[in-house]
């Protein structure tokens, strides 16, 4: 082990394909494991810095490093689990342990964590890594989730069961249906509820929220859409055996420093019935002409689908029923929501035609470009404008219900 760790540390910046070709130079090194450790460590650099910087940790499978949580999402899940447990001394069973990142974050809040993983290589690595990290409250079980291992779960007596089903089928292809994931939560749900009132389920951010909750049944209590770094990272479903009401949806944007292990949360919560009963405030032609700011919802907020409720709750004027951009004449209207997306100062607004394209292209030769709900896509509009990339200006081609197709120039706040 010591020789392997030393080799990985020495060759952390090496060409891994060359190491494989020249493996005979190092007869005492399992080169496949060494290369996986090197490539996995580099994957963790921007995700879990504490693990990346610890030279004594081992990572036998690169795919597990690619799929593991980041520090920000790991911290968020651990705090969510603590709120779900709502008691001291709570216990959590992680039935899809993988690399062990989630179990490690849960162990910082829970009194005891059960790490279950069917791949022996990952279990052996987890045992080593948890010891190095001094996470002494994590039990390890090399097992797959099935009726044969229910006794292990029952004996552990968890307050929460956590699952992150594998979303790859035969040949490594991505799958999205619940029954195609491993383990199949639809098959296991009733059995798992025998051992714990609460199940926390992590799914792909591509999953259809309505379909997921319909298929899981009335036990869905909360859905959390977790965004960070401008991307929608995870979809979490809190399932409660004793819940019989409607589920809520919470979109969150996480910002913070992985070095310090701290983060800030900006969130927006609502129920699907609230969104269905809300009618958006559609911007009139005069309001578009006098608007000072444009709000573009972030990926998590867009995934949540609260398009109308955003308008009615915060008084934001929507450009169109199918155009999910919002304008205001008073920046204070965005005080409660601005961290959930991007805010732009509107510099110019014109009807979209050949004349305006020519004028704006000449005046703003460098700008980012976005087109929504137009007969042309973003690439086509960019070519017509002939603009080059810029961090300062942004040109939007947007369809409005009251003023037709617009060409809007803005700068990022």
Long-range contacts (C-beta under 8 A, 24 or more apart in sequence): 1-58, 1-128, 3-28, 3-29, 4-29, 4-30, 4-33, 4-34, 4-37, 4-58, 5-55, 5-56, 5-58, 7-34, 8-34, 8-37, 8-38, 8-41, 8-55, 8-58, 9-55, 11-38, 12-38, 12-41, 12-42, 14-38, 33-58, 33-60, 36-60, 36-61, 36-62, 39-65, 40-64, 40-65, 40-99, 41-65, 44-68, 46-70, 47-71, 47-258, 48-74, 48-101, 48-258, 49-258, 49-259, 50-258, 50-261, 51-101, 51-129, 54-132, 54-133, 56-132, 57-128, 57-129, 57-132, 57-133, 58-125, 58-128, 58-129, 59-99, 59-125, 60-121, 60-122, 60-124, 60-125, 61-99, 61-119, 61-121, 61-122, 64-98, 64-99, 64-122, 65-99, 67-98, 68-98, 68-99, 68-101, 68-102, 69-101, 69-102, 69-105, 69-234, 70-228, 70-233, 70-258, 71-258, 71-261, 72-228, 72-254, 72-255, 72-256, 72-258, 72-263, 73-226, 73-228, 73-233, 73-234, 73-254, 74-101, 74-102, 74-104, 74-105, 75-105, 75-261, 75-263, 76-226, 76-252, 76-254, 76-263, 76-265, 77-102, 77-105, 77-106, 77-162, 77-200, 77-202, 77-234, 77-236, 78-105, 78-106, 78-108, 78-109, 78-110, 79-109, 80-200, 80-224, 80-236, 80-238, 81-106, 81-109, 81-110, 81-160, 81-162, 81-200, 82-109, 82-110, 84-160, 84-198, 84-200, 84-238, 85-110, 85-159, 85-160, 85-198, 87-159, 90-159, 90-160, 91-156, 91-157, 91-158, 91-159, 91-160, 92-158, 92-159, 92-160, 92-161, 92-162, 93-153, 93-156, 93-158, 93-160, 93-161, 93-162, 93-195, 93-196, 94-162, 95-145, 95-153, 95-161, 95-162, 95-163, 95-183, 96-145, 96-162, 96-163, 96-164, 96-165, 96-166, 96-183, 97-122, 97-123, 97-126, 97-140, 98-122, 98-164, 99-125, 99-126, 100-125, 100-126, 100-129, 100-130, 100-138, 102-162, 102-164, 102-202, 103-130, 103-138, 104-130, 104-133, 104-135, 104-138, 106-162, 107-135, 107-137, 107-138, 110-137, 111-137, 112-137, 112-138, 112-139, 112-156, 113-137, 113-138, 113-139, 114-138, 114-139, 114-141, 114-152, 114-153, 114-156, 114-158, 115-139, 115-140, 115-141, 116-141, 116-143, 116-144, 116-145, 116-149, 116-152, 117-141, 117-142, 117-143, 118-142, 118-143, 118-144, 144-183, 145-183, 145-188, 146-183, 147-191, 150-191, 150-194, 150-195, 153-192, 153-195, 154-194, 154-195, 157-195, 158-195, 158-196, 159-196, 159-197, 159-198, 160-196, 160-198, 160-199, 160-200, 161-192, 161-195, 161-196, 161-198, 161-199, 161-200, 162-199, 162-200, 162-201, 162-202, 163-199, 163-200, 163-201, 163-202, 164-201, 164-202, 165-201, 165-202, 165-203, 167-203, 167-204, 174-204, 176-204, 176-206, 176-207, 178-203, 178-212, 178-215, 178-216, 185-216, 186-215, 186-216, 189-216, 189-217, 189-219, 189-239, 193-219, 193-241, 196-241, 197-240, 197-241, 197-242, 198-238, 198-239, 198-240, 198-241, 199-238, 199-239, 200-236, 200-237, 200-238, 200-239, 201-236, 201-237, 201-238, 201-239, 202-234, 202-235, 202-236, 203-234, 203-235, 203-236, 203-237, 204-235, 205-232, 205-233, 205-234, 205-235, 205-303, 207-235, 209-235, 209-249, 209-303, 209-304, 209-305, 210-272, 212-237, 213-237, 213-247, 218-243, 218-244, 219-243, 220-247, 221-245, 221-247, 221-248, 222-247, 222-248, 222-249, 222-250, 223-247, 223-248, 223-249, 223-250, 224-250, 224-252, 225-249, 225-250, 225-251, 225-252, 225-300, 225-303, 225-304, 226-252, 226-254, 226-300, 227-251, 227-252, 227-253, 227-254, 227-298, 227-299, 227-300, 227-301, 227-303, 228-253, 228-254, 228-255, 230-298, 230-299, 231-299, 232-299, 232-300, 232-302, 232-303, 235-303, 246-271, 246-272, 246-273, 247-271, 247-272, 249-304, 249-305, 249-306, 250-304, 251-298, 251-300, 251-301, 251-303, 251-304, 251-306, 251-340, 252-300, 253-298, 253-300, 253-301, 253-339, 253-340, 255-339, 264-339, 266-339, 266-340, 267-340, 268-301, 268-304, 268-306, 268-310, 268-337, 268-340, 270-304, 270-306, 270-309, 274-306, 274-309, 275-305, 275-306, 275-307, 275-308, 275-309, 278-308, 278-309, 278-311, 278-312, 278-313, 279-308, 279-312, 280-307, 280-308, 280-311, 280-312, 280-318, 280-321, 281-311, 281-312, 281-315, 281-316, 281-317, 281-318, 282-317, 282-318, 282-319, 282-320, 282-321, 282-401, 282-402, 283-317, 283-318, 283-319, 283-327, 283-400, 283-401, 283-402, 284-317, 284-402, 285-402, 285-403, 287-317, 287-327, 287-329, 288-319, 288-327, 288-349, 288-400, 288-402, 288-403, 288-406, 289-349, 289-403, 290-329, 291-317, 291-327, 291-328, 291-329, 291-346, 291-349, 292-328, 292-329, 292-330, 292-331, 292-345, 292-346, 293-327, 293-328, 293-329, 293-331, 293-334, 293-343, 293-344, 293-345, 293-346, 293-413, 294-325, 294-326, 294-327, 294-343, 294-344, 294-346, 294-396, 294-408, 294-410, 295-325, 295-326, 295-327, 295-328, 295-334, 295-337, 295-338, 295-341, 295-342, 295-343, 295-344, 296-325, 296-341, 296-342, 296-343, 296-344, 297-324, 297-326, 297-340, 297-341, 298-340, 298-341, 298-342, 300-340, 301-340, 301-341, 310-337, 319-398, 319-399, 319-400, 319-401, 319-406, 320-373, 320-398, 320-399, 320-400, 320-401, 321-401, 322-373, 322-399, 323-372, 323-373, 323-398, 323-399, 323-400, 323-401, 324-372, 325-372, 325-396, 325-398, 338-413, 342-412, 342-413, 343-412, 343-413, 344-394, 344-410, 344-411, 344-412, 344-413, 345-410, 345-411, 345-413, 346-408, 346-409, 346-410, 347-393, 347-409, 347-410, 347-411, 348-408, 348-409, 349-406, 349-407, 349-408, 349-409, 350-406, 350-407, 350-408, 351-403, 351-404, 351-405, 351-406, 351-407, 352-397, 352-404, 352-405, 352-406, 352-407, 356-407, 357-384, 357-385, 357-407, 360-385, 360-395, 360-407, 360-409, 361-385, 361-386, 361-387, 363-409, 364-393, 364-395, 364-409, 366-390, 366-392, 366-393, 367-392, 367-393, 367-394, 367-395, 367-409, 368-393, 368-394, 368-395, 369-394, 369-395, 369-396, 369-397, 370-394, 370-395, 370-396, 370-397, 371-396, 371-397, 371-398, 372-396, 372-397, 372-398, 372-399, 373-398, 373-399, 374-398, 374-399, 374-405
